[in-house]
Amino acid sequence: MITLRQLRYFEAVARHLHFGRAADECGISQPALSQQIREMEGILGLPLIERATRRVALTAKGAEIARRGLRILGDVRDLTDFARHGGSVLSGSLKLGVIPSVAPYLLPRVLPKVQETYPALELQLRETRTDQLVDELLQGHLDLVLMALPAGEPGLDSRKLFKDRFLLASKAGSGETAIRLATPEAISPERLLLLEEGHCLREQALRYCGIARSGRMSGFGAASLSTIMQMVANGYGVTLLPEICVEIEARDKRIALTRFAAPEPSRDIGLVWRASSSRQHDFNAFGDLLTQTIGSVGNTIGL
């Protein structure tokens, strides 16, 4: 019978595709890690990993076992959570992941209220890209993720909190500001500034504008909206700015904002968790508090 320890070791190798990095993460030596994986392969009676001098790859069976192993490790984490958090609502540890296009704009509003309402809650925050957060949620490293919906993975539940509309951000006085309502057809691919690959906001903007990845697109890709907005303010292009970001990112008077014609582009912001988690009462309580604190995001700007 394979052990949970072996599953955790194999999950680390499957994620890193590198024995050295996986061993460092697991806190054991590389030979010991390799031995555990070989024992796991012997128990299952099939190879999980293709080993070569310069690369590590999963076999087809190995990839499927890695996927199923993630679910098992998440279920084990949920079992532990059930034992630890079966009492009062939102007490103890809660590991929350948040995407970068939400974290700096919502957390300053809601964290003081969270501390005031649930003083026994130990909130641990993780901010990174959507794909990484979803992986960590499935692995059981996170309990809850605040992100743009849908999550797009089986075994996850979600709750929509609010709709976040996009606006066209351009340099004040530029040609883009002459239009009353923006349309996707009016956005030139060469002028569109986006976050780097892996950010869901990038994919949402491309999808709305109907722009396929091509040589016509700007080669610029930023790690933060703040960088993009400085580029916009200096006339290097335009971008789609989520409404919740306006208060912070559009304070520069060189930036002009234009609403889109109906149907306006938008994203749904919500909470995502493992369907197997026993803490759904916690997650709903957290969602209630977020909704009460945030209120109507659209009232923060006068457009």
C-alpha positions, 0 to 999 in steps of 0.5 A: 500500500502506498503511503501519504508521504510517498504521495506528497513526495510524488506530487512535489516531483510532478509539480517541479519536474525536478528531483532536486527542487522537490527534495528541497521542498520536502526536506529530504535528500534527493536519493531518499526522495528517489528511493521513495518514488521507486518504491511507489512505482514498485507497489503500483507496478508501473513507471510514473516518471521518465528519467533522463540525464537532462529532464524529468517527465511524467508517464501518461499513467504518472500524470493521471496518478498525480492528478488523483493524488492531488485530490487525495491529499486535498481530502486528507487536508479537509479531514484534518480541518474537520477535526480542528475547526468543527467548533466556532465559525472562522477561528484558527487558521485560514489560508487565503489565496488572492489574485494580484488584480484583486488583492491590493484593491479589496484587502485594505477595505476588508481586512480590518473588518475581518479582524474586528468581527473574527478576532480568533481567526488567523488569516494567512495570505498568498498572492499570486497568479490564478493557475498557481493558486488553483494548483495550491488549492487542489493540493490542500496548501490553500483553503480558499481563493478569491479570484475571477470565476469560473475556476475551471477545475473539477472538484471545486465549489464557488460563490460569486460575490460581485461583478467587476466591470472593465473600463478603457484606460488611455492617456488624457487627450489622446484619440481614444478619449474622443469616443463617448463609448468604447468598443472592442473594434476600436482597440488596436492590438498594437496599442493594447497593454496587458499583464504577462502570460498566466494572469487571468486578466490578460486572457479576459481582455484578449477574449473580449477584444477578440484578439488572437495571439499574433505578431500584431500584438504589443510585446509588452507584458507587465507583472502589475497593473501599476506598471501598465497604468504608468505606460498608459499615462505616458501614452504608450498604449491603452488597457482594460482596467477593472473598476475595483482598481480605479480608485488606486490606479487611475489617480494620475490626471494623465489617465482618462477612463471611458465606459464600454458600450453595452454589453460591457465587458466584466468579470465575476469575482468570487470565492473558490474552495474544494468541494470536499472541504468541511469548512463551507460554513466558514467560507460562506461567513467570510463571503458574507463579510466581504459582500457587506464590506465591499458594498457596491464597487461601482459607486466609487467612480463617477462615470 
